[in-house]
Amino acid sequence: MKILHHGAASGVTGSCHRLQIAPGRALLIDCGIFQGQDAERLDSLEQHQVRFPVEDVLALVVTHVHIDHIGRLPYLLAAGYTGPILCSVPSARLLPLVIEDALKVGFTRDRALIERFLAEVQGRLVALDYKTWHTVLDDERHRVRVKLQRAGHILGSAYVEVDTLDKSSGKQQRTIFSGDLGAPHAPLLPAPQPPYRADVLVLESTYGDRLHEDRRHRRERLKAAIDRALANGGTVIVPAFSVGRTQELLYELEGLIHNAQSERWRELEIIVDSPLAARFTEVYRELKPWWDAEAHQRLRSGRHPLSFENLYTVEGHEAHERTIEYLADSGRPAVVIAASGMASGGRVVNYLKRMLGDERHCVLFTGYQAQGTPGRDIQRFGPKGGWVVLDGQRIDIRARIETVNGYSAHADQHDLLNFVRRMRHPPREVRLVHGDAHAQAALKAKLLEWAEGARHELSVTLGADHLYDEKLPETAYAP
């Protein structure tokens, strides 16, 4: 048995991992696209091609529906994959929306083709309850079972326990793929709990080299950042992914408005300028059973965390353009949440092109900005009075640039360490993926330091050491 990587081996996007159980038998965990600097190393067609075997894949297991974890699904099916797509119940509701949007952006706007593909995907989806074993295969050679556990990253996110039994040798192994782990105190979501045991753990390392700010006080920092922008009579532009971060921000903003003492806050317009985000928010409302206890307490008190009076949604392109002009010219206080989260496309780019050069406005980052993305450039160079290129146009940055790190949807170094050391029976091997080289190296050092102190025998390797071994450019699978 071995684990190979078709993406996110030494980058933070393109997650795609193969558990090769035996010749002719494998599981695929996620199949995402490359983004930012990871994507720049290959041309747009090359980077998404599925050039690994699919005929031996028993099942694709989806940890969550972010595009860097499922975006290569159309290519996977085009390559001949015919098996099931296993995911959590909430993810089964959200996944078709993400894929539909990806098809419109990257493939076709032909509605008939899109509907046909979505029907194909819908027919493959197998929605699994959390904490329940699902048998993928049980014959004379092997028994393969998977179980999903809440990962706390976005609604429906999961880490995957894979239990394999080789019946000829009697050897049993528990392999865990973390997917993207969330951090404690995330809005709407319970914190992930470590599994009871693992033999091998494939662990994300996005923030393996750093600690988040105190998440318990992030709401105050969010309020302070918006207060500063409002004092300037400007708009707060928040680049946010349509699924996950947008809903978390709405939840927090509803709380701030509900508890507000000032008239300015009570009248503050919260604008979601993304039809996709609006659709996701609607599905999030329907998935209330998977919200955490705090969110259910708000519901019982008569509040509506994702549907409140100050919330407005911008639908069509004409309304989008009118909203930009209105906010840019009027100086009316407002918070605009628009995709994409790293400012690499979508409607947020139009806001930035119009408003980055005006010091009244503010760009507020609440999520990870990958190397090579406009978001990272704005975040890095904006406070120095720098510039950024958007749609081929150089834009001088005069708007205020703020970052509230407490909203990261990823576990930090401390949380990742706790995921390992709080297992009753920790793994003997950890494979680090989904992080840049420095983050992986830092987390490896911390894991080995813990293992030495705990007198626990542990091997820590990096995903880049276990690439899919076809004679292909290494960057195809290790951006």
N, C-alpha and C positions, 0 to 999 in steps of 0.2 A: 504494500500500500504506500502511495506517495501523494504529495500535494504539489501541484504545479500552478503557476499563475499566468493568466492571459491579460493582466492589467492590474494597476495599483500595487505593483511589486515594490516600486521605489518612488511612487508619486501619490497624489491624493485623489485622483479620479480614475475612472475606467475599471472599477472593481470587477474582477472576474476570476474565480478560483475553482480549480478542478481537484476533487478528491478521487484519485484513481484507485479504486478498490481492488481491482485485478484487471488483467488484460481483457478488454472488451466490456468493462463495467466501471462506470464513473458517475459521480454527481457533480453538477455545476452549481456553484454558489454565486449568484448575481451575474449580470452581463451588461455592464454600463459603458457609457461613452467617455472619452477623454475630453478634458476641458482645460482652458487656460494654457499655461506653459507646457503641460503634458501633451496637449493637442498640437502644439506648434511644431513638434519634432517630425510629424508626418503630415502629408497632405490630407485634405478632408475625407477623401475616399479611402485612402490607405489605412488610416487610423481605425476605422470602424469595421474593416473586413474581418470576417470570422474565418481564420485560416487554421483552425485547430479541428480535430475530429469531433463530430457531433453524433455519429451513429452509435457510439458506445455510451452516450449520456442517458442514464435511467430517468433523471428528473432534473429540472432547473429549480433551485430553491431561491426565492427572492427574499432578501432581508428587509428591504423597504423600497419605496417607489421613487426615490430621487433619481434623476436622469443619469447620474454617474454610476448608478447601480442597475438600471434596467434599460438604458437607452439603446443598447445594441440588440435588443430583442428582435426588431424587424430583420436585422442581418442574420441573427441566429436561425430564425425560421426560414429565411431565404436560403441558408446554407444546408437545410434539410433536416433540422431538428423537428421531431414529431412527438416528443414526450410531453408529460404534464408540466405545468408551472405551479409550484407549491408556494403558498404565501399565507399570511394571516388573514383573518376575516376582514378587518378594515382595509388591508392592502388590496384585497380582491376588489373592493369598491373603488379604490383610488387609482389603481394601476391603469385601467382603460383610459382614464382622463389624461394621464401623463403620456401614454403612448399615442393617443389621438393628437395631442398637441405636437409631439415629436414628429409624427408623420406629416402634419401640416407644414412644419418649419423645414424639415429636412428631406421630404420625399415628394409629396403631392398634395394638391388641394382638391383632387377629384374625389367627391363625396362617396361615390360608389366604391371606389378602391379602398378608401379608408374604412367604410362600413364593413366591407368584406374581410379586411384584415382584423378589425376589431372583433368580428364574429369568430374568426379563427382563434384569436387570443382568448376570448371569453370561453370558448369550448375547451381550452386547455387548462384554465384556472382551476385549482383545487384549493379551496379555502380551509385552512386548518385552525382549530382552536388552540390557544396557548396552553402550554403545560400538558399536552396530550401526544403520546407517541403515535406516529403514522408509519405504517409499514410500506416501504417502497418496493422491496423485493424479499421474497422468502421461498427459496427453492433448495435443491439438494446441495448447492455449493455455498450460498451466502444468505444471511438475513441482514437486511439494511433497513434501519428505522431512523426517522427524523422527528425532532420535537422543537417547537418554537417557544422561545421565552421572550417576554417584553424587554426591549432594549432601551426604551425611554428617549429615543432620538426624534422621531416624529410619530404621529398616530399610525399604528399598525406596524411599526418597526419591530424587528425581532433579531435575537441572536439564535443561531442554529446549533442544536446538539445532534450529532450523527452517531448512531450506535451501530457498529458493524461486527458481525460474527462470521468468521471463516469456519465453516462446519467441518472441513477436512482436518484442520489443525486444532480446532477449538479455541483459536485466538480471538479475543474480543477487544475492541478498541472504541473509546469515546473521544470523538474529535469535535471540537467546538469552533465555529466561525462567528466572530463577534459582530460582523457587519459594522455599522456605526453605533457606538454606545453613547447614550445621552448622559447628562450630568444631573445630579440631584437638584431639586427645586425648580424643574422646568414647568412652565405653565401647561396645564391640561394633562400632563403625563406623570405617572408614577416612576420613581427612579428604578433603574435596572437592578435586579438582585443577582448575585453571582450564582452559578450552578453548583450543585453538590460536588461534582468531580469532573475532571477532564484528564485524558492522557496527553492529548495534543491540542493546543489552542492556537488558532490563527487570529491574531489580535490587531485591531486598527491602532494607529499611532499618530493621528493627525496633530494632536496637542501633546505628544509624548515628551516634549522638551519644555513645557511651561505649565503654569498654574493660572486658572481663571481668577478674575476679581471675585470678591465676595458676592455670590449670586443672590443672597438674601436681601441685599441692598440695591440690587440692580434697578428696581422700580424707581427708587429715589434718583438714581443717576440718569435714568431715562427722562424723568420729569425735569431734572435740572438742565439737561441738554435741550429739551424742547422749550423750557422757559427762556433760555438765552436767545434762541432763535426768535421766539415770539416778541421778545423785547425789541428786536430789530425790525419788526413788522414784516417778517419774511415767512417763507414756506420751508418746512422740514421735509426733505426728500429722504425716504428710507428705501434703499434697494433691498428687496427681500424675495426669496424664492416663494413660489406660489403655494407650495404645500409645506406646512410645518412652521416656518418662521412667520409668515403673514398671520396665521391664526394665533400664534403665541403673542405677537405684538398687539393684535386686536384685544385679546384677553387682558393684557396688562393695561392698555389704554382705557378700556372700559372701567377698570378698577380705579385708575387715576381720575377719570371724569366723575365717576360715582362719588368719590371722596373729596372732590374739589371744593375749595372754599371760595375761589375767585370766579367772577362772572366770565372772565376770559377763557378759563378752562372749560367751564360748563357749556360755552358756546363754540368750543373748538371743533372744527370740521375734521373728521378722519376720513380720508378718501382712499379707497382701494381702486387703483387704476390698472386692473388686470382681469379680463373676463375669466381667465383660467383660475386665478386666485379666488374669484367670487364663486366659481363652481366648486372648488375644493372646500371653501368655507361652508357652503351649503351641505356638502357631504359630511364635513366635520360635525355639523349640528346634528345630522342624522345618526352619527356614531357616538352619541352621548354615553352609551353603556361602557365605552372604553376610556372615558375621561377619568381623571383621578378624583379623590375624595373632596379636595378643596373646590374643584369646579362644580361638583354635584351639590356642595353646600350653597354655592352662589345660585344655582338653579332653584333649590328649595326655598331660597329667600325671595324669589320672584324676579331675579335679575337674568339678563340674557347676554352672556359674555361675548358671543360672536354675532349678536344682532341687537344693536342699541341705537338710540335716537340720533346720535351724532354721526353715525356711520353712513357713508355714501359710496355707491359703486359706479364707476365709469365703464360703460359698455363699448359702444361703437367708436370708430376711429375719429369721426367728426367731433364727438363729445370729448374725446381725449385731447384733441387739438385745442378745442375751446377752453378746456380746463387749464391747460398749460398757459394760454394767453391771459386768461382771467387771473390766475394766481401770480403770474409774472408781473402783470401791470397793476393789480389792485393793492397788493401788499396785505391782503386779508390773511390772517393767521390760519394755517392749515397744516396738517400732517398728511403727506402723500406716501402711500406704500405701493410700490410698483416693482415688477420683475424686470430684469433678473437680479439675483442676489449679489452677483459679482460685477454688475453693470456691463456685462459682455454682450448684451442684446436686449430686446424687449422694449417696452414703453418707457422704462426709467431713463433710457439713453436720451430720449427727446426732452425730458425734464432737465437732465444734466446739461445738454447742449444749450438750453435756453437760460438756465439759472446759475450755472457754475461761475459765470463771470460777474455775478452780482453779490456783493458782500452782505446784503440783507438776508440771504437765504442760507440754509444749512443742509449739509449732507450728513446723515447719521448712519453709520455702519453698525450693525448688530451681529454680524456673522463673519465667518472666515473668508478672507480674500486671497485667493490662490495667486501664486507667482504668475506673471504674464497676463493678468486680467486688468481691465481698466479700473476696477474697484481697488485693486492693490496699488496702482499708480496714484489714484486720487488720495487714497488713505496715506500713502507714503510722502507724496510730493505736495499735496494741498496745503498742509500746515506751513510749508516753506515758501509758499507763493509760487509754486511750480505750475505745470501744465499737464494736460493729458490729451491723447488722440482718441476722438470718438467719431466713428464713421468716416475716417480719413481726414478729419478736421481737427486742427490744434485748438484746444480751448484753454485759455488762461484760467487758473483757479483763484477766485477771490472770495467765494462763499466759505463760510465756516465749515470745517471738517471735524466731526466728532466720532468717537468710537466708544461704544458701551460693550465691553467684552463679556459681561456677565450673561449675555443671551446666547452664547455659543451653544449649539445643539450637540456638541461633542464633549465627551468626557475629557478632563485634563489629565496631567500626569498622575496626580494623586488618585483620581477616580480609576484610572486604568490599572494602577498598582493594586488598589483595593479589589478590583474585579478578580485579580489573580490570587492575592494572598488571603482573601476571605473565603475561598473555596475550602470545603472540608478536606478534600483531597486534591491539591493543586496539580497542575500538569507537570509532566517531566520534560516536555518540549513546548516552547513558545515560538511561533513564527510571526514576525512583525511585518505588517503591510500597511497600505493606505496612510503613508506619511512621507515627508521628505527625508533626506539622508540624515540631517541633523536631529530631527525628531526621533527617528528610529534608533540612532546611536545613543541618544540621551536616555530613552526608555529602556534600551537593552542594558545600559550600565546600572540603572536603578533596579531593574528586575534581578540582575545577578547579585547586586549588593544585598537585596532582600533575601535571596535564596541562600547566600552565604551566612547571613545572620540567623536565618531560620533553620540552617543545616538541612536544606532541601535540595536534592540533586536536580539541577535544571539546566537544560540546553536552550539558548536563545539564538535563533538565526534570523536572517533578513530575507524577505520575499525575493529580492533581486538575486539571491543565490539559488533560487529554485524556479527559474523561468521555464516556460514551455520550451522544449529543446529541439523544435524543428529548426532547420537552417534558415532562419529569417532574421531581419534586422532586430537587434535586441530592443530598440526603442519601441517596437510595435507592442511590446508587452511590459516594458519597464520604462515608462515615460520619465 
